[in-house]
Amino acid sequence: MPDCSIASTENTGLDSIAGIDVLYQDQHIVVIDKPAGVLSVPGRVLKDSVTSRLQQAGLDVLVVHRLDCATSGVMIFALDAASQKNLNRQFQDRVPTKYYQALIAGELSADDGLVDLPLICDWPNRPLQKVCYEHGKPSQTIWQKLESFQLQQNLINRILLKPITGRSHQLRVHMKALGHPILGDAFYATDSVKALSERLCLHAWKLKLKHPLTENWIEFEANLPF
């Protein structure tokens, strides 16, 4: 296995394009820290997105994967067709390792675990997703408690999330299924948990994959915003 080279260990804020912090850039890829509340790609109505901002700034970025609009953190783009093809294949084959951090409310019954619940789109209420044992696609998330603290007289847990699969809203639905929706989640949290944060407290913290040209392992990290 090739050596793992740490391409960027944190967001230094030394480089910014169209108001978006760039974690790493070479001739083949660019890695950014996506802000919360900004679409990954243009929508049907709202066209503003990190993709369109980078393109308008002169970067010919090609989409590889997406983060929910409300989620912040590490997002990688290709800068040429061959790199896009390579990275798309990596994500399809589940080569990358993705680490998220989130804040959830309530007392956990364990310090870690695996959520293995099939998910499907809740069509009458889309874009919401739901657990469906009959028609849902296999979906697994590994989680681990990192710390606990008090917020407005509520017990809050910071957790590490490692999705094995990559379904839409997977982490948000899986945390809701545990009985601990993510703070600030406008789709799945109770009103009281939603009110504990002005933003969704879900952050794509680290991403590890192979460089599309060298095949060396590379890892990126975006500073925690909460």
C-alpha positions as CSV (number, residue, x, y, z in Angstrom):
1,M,0.0,0.0,0.0
2,P,1.4,3.5,-0.9
3,D,2.4,5.7,2.0
4,C,-0.2,8.1,3.3
5,S,0.8,11.7,2.8
6,I,-1.1,14.3,4.8
7,A,-1.9,16.9,2.2
8,S,-3.6,19.2,4.6
9,T,-4.0,18.7,8.4
10,E,-6.1,21.8,9.0
11,N,-7.8,24.8,7.4
12,T,-5.2,27.5,7.8
13,G,-7.3,30.2,6.0
14,L,-4.3,31.1,3.9
15,D,-6.1,30.7,0.6
16,S,-9.7,31.6,-0.3
17,I,-11.6,31.6,-3.5
18,A,-15.0,33.4,-3.8
19,G,-15.2,33.4,0.0
20,I,-14.6,29.6,0.2
21,D,-11.5,28.4,2.1
22,V,-9.3,26.2,0.1
23,L,-7.6,23.4,2.0
24,Y,-5.5,22.0,-0.9
25,Q,-5.0,22.5,-4.6
26,D,-2.8,21.0,-7.4
27,Q,-3.2,20.4,-11.1
28,H,-5.7,17.6,-10.6
29,I,-7.8,18.3,-7.5
30,V,-9.0,21.1,-5.3
31,V,-10.2,20.5,-1.8
32,I,-12.4,23.1,0.1
33,D,-14.1,23.7,3.4
34,K,-17.7,24.0,2.4
35,P,-19.6,26.5,4.4
36,A,-22.9,25.5,6.1
37,G,-26.0,26.8,4.3
38,V,-24.5,26.8,0.8
39,L,-25.5,24.2,-1.8
40,S,-22.8,21.8,-3.2
41,V,-24.2,22.2,-6.7
42,P,-26.7,24.6,-8.3
43,G,-30.3,23.7,-7.5
44,R,-33.4,24.0,-9.7
45,V,-34.3,27.4,-8.2
46,L,-31.3,28.5,-6.1
47,K,-28.2,28.6,-8.4
48,D,-25.7,29.8,-5.8
49,S,-23.4,26.9,-4.7
50,V,-19.8,26.2,-4.0
51,T,-19.5,24.7,-7.4
52,S,-20.8,27.7,-9.2
53,R,-18.8,30.1,-7.1
54,L,-15.5,28.3,-7.9
55,Q,-16.4,28.1,-11.6
56,Q,-17.2,31.8,-11.7
57,A,-13.9,32.5,-10.0
58,G,-12.1,30.8,-12.9
59,L,-11.6,27.2,-11.5
60,D,-12.9,24.6,-13.9
61,V,-14.1,22.2,-11.2
62,L,-15.8,18.9,-11.8
63,V,-18.1,17.5,-9.2
64,V,-17.1,14.3,-7.5
65,H,-19.4,14.1,-4.4
66,R,-21.8,16.3,-2.5
67,L,-22.6,17.5,1.0
68,D,-26.0,18.5,2.2
69,C,-26.6,22.2,2.1
70,A,-26.7,22.5,5.9
71,T,-23.5,20.4,6.3
72,S,-20.1,22.0,6.4
73,G,-16.7,20.6,5.8
74,V,-14.3,18.8,3.5
75,M,-15.4,18.6,-0.2
76,I,-13.1,17.5,-3.1
77,F,-13.4,18.5,-6.8
78,A,-11.6,17.2,-9.8
79,L,-9.9,19.6,-12.2
80,D,-9.7,17.3,-15.2
81,A,-11.9,14.5,-16.6
82,A,-9.4,11.7,-15.8
83,S,-9.2,12.7,-12.2
84,Q,-13.0,13.0,-12.0
85,K,-13.4,9.5,-13.4
86,N,-10.8,8.1,-10.9
87,L,-12.4,9.8,-7.9
88,N,-15.9,8.9,-8.9
89,R,-14.8,5.2,-9.1
90,Q,-13.2,5.5,-5.6
91,F,-16.5,6.9,-4.1
92,Q,-18.5,4.2,-5.9
93,D,-16.2,1.5,-4.6
94,R,-16.2,3.0,-1.1
95,V,-12.4,3.6,-1.1
96,P,-12.5,6.9,0.8
97,T,-12.8,7.0,4.5
98,K,-15.1,9.8,5.7
99,Y,-15.2,11.2,9.3
100,Y,-17.8,13.6,10.5
101,Q,-18.4,15.3,13.9
102,A,-21.8,16.1,15.2
103,L,-23.5,17.4,18.3
104,I,-26.5,15.5,19.7
105,A,-28.7,15.9,22.7
106,G,-29.5,13.4,25.5
107,E,-27.8,10.6,27.4
108,L,-26.4,7.9,25.2
109,S,-26.9,4.2,26.3
110,A,-23.3,3.3,25.1
111,D,-20.1,5.0,24.1
112,D,-20.0,3.6,20.6
113,G,-22.0,1.5,18.2
114,L,-23.1,0.7,14.6
115,V,-26.4,1.9,13.1
116,D,-27.5,-0.6,10.4
117,L,-30.9,0.6,9.1
118,P,-32.0,0.6,5.4
119,L,-33.0,4.0,4.0
120,I,-35.3,5.2,1.3
121,C,-36.7,8.5,0.1
122,D,-39.9,9.6,1.9
123,W,-41.5,10.6,-1.4
124,P,-44.6,12.4,-0.1
125,N,-42.2,14.5,2.1
126,R,-39.1,14.7,0.0
127,P,-36.3,15.5,0.4
128,L,-36.8,13.7,3.7
129,Q,-35.5,10.1,4.0
130,K,-36.8,7.4,6.2
131,V,-36.0,3.9,7.5
132,C,-37.7,1.2,5.4
133,Y,-37.0,-2.5,5.9
134,E,-38.9,-3.6,2.9
135,H,-37.6,-1.3,0.1
136,G,-34.7,0.7,1.8
137,K,-31.1,0.5,0.6
138,P,-28.5,-0.9,3.1
139,S,-27.1,1.9,5.2
140,Q,-24.5,1.6,7.9
141,T,-22.9,4.2,10.2
142,I,-20.3,3.7,12.9
143,W,-20.4,6.2,15.8
144,Q,-18.3,7.0,18.8
145,K,-18.9,9.4,21.7
146,L,-16.0,11.9,22.0
147,E,-17.2,14.1,24.9
148,S,-20.2,15.3,26.9
149,F,-21.1,18.8,28.1
150,Q,-24.0,21.0,29.2
151,L,-25.7,23.5,27.0
152,Q,-28.7,25.5,28.2
153,Q,-29.3,22.8,30.9
154,N,-29.2,20.1,28.2
155,L,-26.7,17.2,28.1
156,I,-24.9,17.4,24.7
157,N,-22.7,14.8,23.2
158,R,-20.0,15.4,20.6
159,I,-19.8,12.3,18.5
160,L,-17.6,11.0,15.7
161,L,-19.5,9.5,12.7
162,K,-18.0,7.2,10.1
163,P,-20.4,6.4,7.4
164,I,-19.8,3.1,5.6
165,T,-22.4,3.8,3.0
166,G,-23.3,7.2,1.6
167,R,-27.0,7.6,1.4
168,S,-28.8,10.9,1.3
169,H,-29.3,12.3,4.8
170,Q,-27.9,9.0,6.2
171,L,-26.2,10.5,9.3
172,R,-29.1,12.7,10.1
173,V,-31.7,9.9,9.9
174,H,-29.5,7.4,11.7
175,M,-29.0,9.7,14.6
176,K,-32.8,10.4,14.7
177,A,-33.3,6.6,14.8
178,L,-31.0,6.4,17.8
179,G,-33.3,8.9,19.5
180,H,-30.7,11.6,19.3
181,P,-31.2,13.9,16.4
182,I,-28.5,16.4,15.5
183,L,-28.7,19.9,17.0
184,G,-30.1,22.4,14.6
185,D,-31.5,19.8,12.2
186,A,-34.5,21.5,10.5
187,F,-35.6,18.2,9.0
188,Y,-35.3,15.6,11.7
189,A,-34.9,17.2,15.1
190,T,-37.6,18.0,17.6
191,D,-38.3,21.7,18.1
192,S,-36.3,21.8,21.3
193,V,-33.2,20.2,19.9
194,K,-33.5,22.2,16.7
195,A,-33.6,25.4,18.8
196,L,-30.2,24.6,20.5
197,S,-28.3,25.7,17.4
198,E,-28.8,28.2,14.6
199,R,-27.1,25.7,12.2
200,L,-27.0,22.0,11.7
201,C,-24.2,20.7,13.9
202,L,-22.8,18.3,11.4
203,H,-19.4,18.7,9.9
204,A,-17.4,16.7,7.4
205,W,-14.3,16.8,9.5
206,K,-11.8,14.5,7.6
207,L,-11.6,12.8,4.2
208,K,-9.0,10.2,3.3
209,L,-8.6,8.8,-0.2
210,K,-6.1,8.1,-3.0
211,H,-4.7,10.9,-5.1
212,P,-6.1,10.3,-8.7
213,L,-2.7,10.6,-10.3
214,T,-0.1,9.2,-7.8
215,E,-2.4,6.7,-6.1
216,N,-0.8,7.8,-2.8
217,W,-3.1,8.1,0.2
218,I,-3.9,11.7,1.1
219,E,-5.9,13.1,4.0
220,F,-7.7,16.4,4.5
221,E,-9.1,18.0,7.6
222,A,-11.4,21.1,8.0
223,N,-11.4,22.9,11.3
224,L,-14.4,22.3,13.5
225,P,-16.9,25.2,13.5
226,F,-18.7,24.1,16.6
